[in-house]
Amino acid sequence: MGILEEKLSKHPFVELSREIKERGIYPYFRQIEGKQGTEVEMGGHHVLMFGSNAYTGLTGDQRIIDAGCAAMQQYGSGCAGSRFLNGTLDIHVQLEQELAEYVGKDDALCFSTGFMVNSGVIPQLVGKDDYIICDDRDHASIVDGRRLSFATQLHYKHNDMADLERVLQRCEPDKVKLIVVDGVFSMEGDLCKLPEIVELKHKYNASIMVDEAHGLGVFGRQGRGVCDHFGLTDEVDLIMGTFSKSLASIGGFIAANQTIIDALRHMVRTYIFSASCTPAATAAAREALRIIKSEPERLEALWNVTNYALKRFKEEGFEIGDTESPIIPLYVRDVDKTFVVVARAFEEGVFINPVIPPACGPQDTLVRFALMANHTNEQVDRAVAALKKVFVELGIIK
């Protein structure tokens, strides 16, 4: 065994995966045999799907599938280049214009993945004399984006506005101070305290970037996101979003005023040096956006089933934290038991996701239960009953 192979074989994540595989409770990379919906087949096992980010329930919608197929027929399977050179299609520009209007900004740029937005945009917004300030539960793509920057990197305790102000007080007043925060925190389901962040922005002459990955299609008018939900779109300098959740596709975007977008268009390495979003993915996202805006009953259905699930989990004694969204954390607070819960839930016909370090602290491990607009109350009841059985068996709840 070579030095590199030996080193990797001893990595803590590799050793943990080896251990849980041997115990038969490895929860990752399960194969889904068909379209993602509220119920799926996985390895011949029929399960309720409560581990998806498809909040609008559109991933199997025939209109979106048809739009993607039509785009492939017209434009081919790929663009064979970056947006900067030969990879810009008219549908890319049309989608950017529609997204900018949707989130209330001048213009937008589309990327091939959401991760590429944060990892590429954030380093270009600040220089070595500036500051990036993040909530300590921000998404990994935000963390990697700030790590690629030469700016001073600061963070504050989760949703702790006193701590954010303490951090801002440390910054030089005439330098860029970029606060980057998730609109909806992807594991815990709670919202950022955007009104208070905006107050601090003005007090300390800072700028704000909000990651709306889990807010679009869920909050605000026509699902326009958390910034719209709080009525603070104009106070937020940059809005980021993804296609892989409510928009039933793959990709991401950044939206801002024209000056910022024109600068980023010529600066962001993950935009300039990556192949552009495929025609099918672009057309699928456009069609999903059209459907979301034209079918308000979809958003209403999502919140009806979300509120029902929140009520049921509380009634049955689950610890669900401060969630205000279709993301419901079911706290286990033990790494080993978290894996066992997921395995036992799967046996009982419910697919959920484990959340363990580094996505959370070891004392905050949980399983993530997420709703779609097309889930039914009956499916929620089946899942709650199965999970209650597992949690009681493991002594997590009574």
Buried (B, 14 or more C-beta within 10 A) or exposed (E): EEEEEEEEEEEEEEEBEEEBEEEEBBBEEBEBEEEBBBBBEBEEEEBBBBBBBBBBBBBBBEEBBEBBEBBBEEBEEBBEEBBBEEBBBEBBBEBBEBBBBBBBBBBBBBBBBBBBBBBBBBBBBBEEEBBBBBBEBBBEBBBBBBEBBEBBBBBBBBBBBEBBBEBBEEBEEEBBBBBBBBBBBBBBBBBBBBEBBBBBBEEBEBBBBBBBBBBBBBBBBBBBBBBBBBEBBEBBBBBBBBBBBBBBBBBBBBBBEEEBBBEBBEBBBBBBEBEBBBBBBBBBBBBBBBBBBEBEEBBEBBBBBBEBBBEBBEEBEBBBBEBBBBBBBBBBBBBBBBBBBBBBBBEBBBBBBBBBBEBBEEEBBBBBBBBBBBBEEEBBEBBBEBBBEBBEEBEBBE
